Amino acid sequence: MPEWKILVQKRPEMALRRLPRDLQQRLYKAMHSLEQDPRPPNCMKLVGYAELYRIRVVDWRIVYAIEDDRLIVLIVEVAPRASVYRNL
């Protein structure tokens, strides 16, 4: 199985930098797991958005797009559950 490349947009990257180190590590670990399988069993396709998926990490959500033809996973948002969908 080919390995996917993870790209993180600027806004989620900045949000990650402001988080406590232990939460950062959990979120980065979840993002890197997408390199092996961008559609893991715990992911959910977002209704109303063409190609957006999300995975849960504690009370946080990682929202991402998958570019199958280029083997890229693009992280578009990392935020708490309460606010993650407002910025999409």
C-alpha positions as CSV (number, residue, x, y, z in Angstrom):
1,M,0.0,0.0,0.0
2,P,1.5,3.4,-0.9
3,E,2.2,5.9,1.7
4,W,0.3,9.2,1.7
5,K,1.7,12.6,2.2
6,I,0.3,14.8,5.0
7,L,0.0,18.6,4.3
8,V,-1.2,21.0,7.0
9,Q,-2.7,24.3,6.2
10,K,-1.6,27.4,8.0
11,R,-4.6,27.9,10.4
12,P,-4.5,24.4,11.8
13,E,-0.7,24.5,12.1
14,M,-1.0,27.7,14.2
15,A,-3.7,26.2,16.3
16,L,-1.6,23.2,17.1
17,R,1.3,25.3,18.2
18,R,-0.8,26.9,20.9
19,L,-1.9,23.7,22.5
20,P,-0.3,21.9,25.4
21,R,2.4,19.5,24.4
22,D,0.6,16.3,25.4
23,L,-2.5,17.2,23.3
24,Q,-0.2,18.3,20.4
25,Q,1.4,14.8,20.5
26,R,-1.9,13.0,20.4
27,L,-3.1,15.1,17.5
28,Y,0.1,14.7,15.5
29,K,0.1,11.0,16.1
30,A,-3.5,10.8,14.7
31,M,-2.5,12.9,11.7
32,H,0.5,10.7,10.9
33,S,-1.7,7.6,11.1
34,L,-3.5,8.9,8.1
35,E,-0.2,8.4,6.1
36,Q,-1.0,4.6,6.1
37,D,-4.8,4.8,5.8
38,P,-6.5,8.1,5.1
39,R,-9.9,6.5,5.6
40,P,-9.5,4.6,8.9
41,P,-12.6,2.9,10.4
42,N,-13.1,5.8,12.9
43,C,-13.2,8.5,10.2
44,M,-16.5,10.1,9.1
45,K,-17.3,11.8,5.8
46,L,-18.8,15.2,6.5
47,V,-22.3,15.6,5.2
48,G,-22.7,18.7,3.0
49,Y,-19.0,18.9,2.1
50,A,-17.7,17.4,-1.1
51,E,-14.5,15.6,0.1
52,L,-14.1,16.4,3.8
53,Y,-13.5,13.8,6.5
54,R,-13.0,14.0,10.2
55,I,-11.4,12.0,12.9
56,R,-11.9,12.4,16.6
57,V,-9.1,12.8,19.2
58,V,-10.5,13.2,22.6
59,D,-12.8,16.3,22.4
60,W,-10.9,17.6,19.3
61,R,-11.6,17.1,15.6
62,I,-9.2,16.9,12.7
63,V,-10.9,17.8,9.4
64,Y,-9.1,16.8,6.2
65,A,-9.5,16.4,2.5
66,I,-8.2,13.5,0.5
67,E,-6.6,13.9,-2.9
68,D,-6.6,10.3,-4.2
69,D,-4.8,11.1,-7.5
70,R,-1.9,12.7,-5.8
71,L,-1.8,10.6,-2.5
72,I,-2.2,13.7,-0.4
73,V,-4.1,14.2,2.9
74,L,-4.7,18.0,3.4
75,I,-5.4,19.0,7.0
76,V,-7.9,21.9,6.8
77,E,-8.9,22.3,10.5
78,V,-8.0,21.2,14.0
79,A,-10.3,22.5,16.7
80,P,-12.4,21.5,19.6
81,R,-15.7,19.8,18.8
82,A,-17.8,22.8,19.8
83,S,-16.2,25.1,17.2
84,V,-14.6,23.0,14.5
85,Y,-17.5,23.2,12.0
86,R,-18.0,27.0,12.2
87,N,-14.8,27.7,10.3
88,L,-15.4,25.3,7.3
